[in-house]
Amino acid sequence: MRILSKDLISVTEAARILRTNRMQIIRLIKRGEIKATKVGNAYVIDKKSLGFSGIYKKLTTEDKKKVEKAVTRTVKEYGDVLRKLGRE
């Protein structure tokens, strides 16, 4: 299948992004919870309709600072727990 846009993905790709299976994605499409277009026997989904459009944008300098602050705080508060989990 030829990709028409970098923002269009298959049901399989959507399942991978949402960490579920293809049938669950198809159920969500049929219930109208995910917008998709039928092309032949397959569905094509716009990534933005998954509700994760923020994942695909570039972080601003301010966003990077917020993330760094959150990571630093988390490591400071939960460092011992994170190290234990890392060993499992």
Secondary structure, DSSP 8 states (H G I E B T S, - for coil): ---S-TTEE-HHHHHHHHTS-HHHHHHHHHTTSS-EEEETTEEEEEGGGGT-GGGGS---HHHHHHHHHHHHHHHHHHHHHHHHHHH-
